[in-house]
Amino acid sequence: MPLAQEPEHLNNHHRNTLRQLFEEPESHNVEWHAVLSLLGAVGTVEQHHDGTVTVRVGGHTEFLDPPAGKDIDPELVADLRALLARAGYQG
């Protein structure tokens, strides 16, 4: 699925992660480390000592709890879609 905005500054890994987040049906194997890398490329990521992560993208801020495993859950996929869509990254 082509994205409305696919910035040239993103590398192929970031673009693939962005595509995975907007896939329908929703992908169930989006890795947390890939998400953090993408978010760092499109905004800022601050990891806290308690494990939480503050993400700022396009003037919007989200507070995220890392998943227990390596992949993010469907609820986090939905939250990230909303955050990225507000910042202009849409599927």
C-alpha positions as CSV (number, residue, x, y, z in Angstrom):
1,M,0.0,0.0,0.0
2,P,1.6,3.3,-1.0
3,L,1.8,6.0,1.7
4,A,0.6,9.5,1.2
5,Q,3.9,10.8,2.4
6,E,7.0,8.6,2.2
7,P,9.9,10.9,3.1
8,E,13.1,10.5,1.3
9,H,15.1,10.8,4.5
10,L,13.8,7.4,5.7
11,N,15.9,4.4,4.8
12,N,14.4,1.2,3.5
13,H,14.1,-0.3,6.9
14,H,12.1,2.7,8.2
15,R,9.9,2.7,5.1
16,N,9.2,-1.0,5.5
17,T,8.2,-0.5,9.2
18,L,6.0,2.4,8.2
19,R,4.3,0.2,5.6
20,Q,3.8,-2.6,8.2
21,L,2.1,-0.2,10.6
22,F,-0.4,0.8,8.0
23,E,-1.0,-2.7,6.5
24,E,-4.5,-4.1,6.3
25,P,-5.1,-6.5,7.7
26,E,-2.9,-5.4,10.5
27,S,0.5,-7.0,10.7
28,H,1.2,-9.1,13.8
29,N,5.0,-9.1,13.5
30,V,6.1,-5.5,13.8
31,E,9.2,-5.5,15.9
32,W,9.6,-2.9,18.7
33,H,13.2,-2.1,17.9
34,A,12.2,-1.3,14.3
35,V,9.4,0.9,15.6
36,L,11.8,2.8,17.9
37,S,14.2,3.3,15.0
38,L,11.4,4.6,12.7
39,L,10.1,7.0,15.4
40,G,13.6,8.3,16.0
41,A,13.9,9.0,12.2
42,V,10.6,10.9,12.0
43,G,10.7,12.5,15.5
44,T,12.4,12.2,18.8
45,V,12.5,9.3,21.2
46,E,13.4,9.5,24.9
47,Q,13.7,6.3,26.9
48,H,13.2,6.6,30.6
49,H,14.8,4.5,33.5
50,D,11.4,2.9,34.3
51,G,11.2,1.5,30.7
52,T,8.6,3.9,29.3
53,V,9.3,5.9,26.2
54,T,8.3,9.4,25.3
55,V,7.9,10.0,21.5
56,R,7.4,13.3,19.8
57,V,6.4,13.4,16.1
58,G,5.1,16.4,14.3
59,G,4.3,18.4,17.4
60,H,2.4,15.4,19.0
61,T,3.6,13.5,22.1
62,E,2.9,9.9,23.1
63,F,4.0,8.0,26.2
64,L,4.6,4.3,25.3
65,D,5.2,1.2,27.3
66,P,7.5,-1.3,25.6
67,P,6.0,-4.7,24.8
68,A,6.9,-7.7,26.9
69,G,8.2,-9.5,23.7
70,K,9.9,-8.4,20.6
71,D,6.7,-7.6,18.6
72,I,4.2,-4.8,19.4
73,D,0.6,-5.7,20.0
74,P,-2.5,-4.6,17.9
75,E,-3.4,-1.8,20.4
76,L,0.1,-0.2,20.0
77,V,-0.2,-0.5,16.2
78,A,-3.4,1.5,16.4
79,D,-1.9,4.1,18.7
80,L,1.1,4.4,16.4
81,R,-1.1,4.7,13.3
82,A,-3.0,7.6,14.9
83,L,0.2,9.3,16.0
84,L,1.8,9.0,12.5
85,A,-1.4,10.0,10.7
86,R,-1.6,13.2,12.8
87,A,1.9,14.0,11.7
88,G,1.1,13.4,8.0
89,Y,2.2,9.8,7.5
90,Q,-0.8,8.0,6.2
91,G,-1.5,4.8,4.4
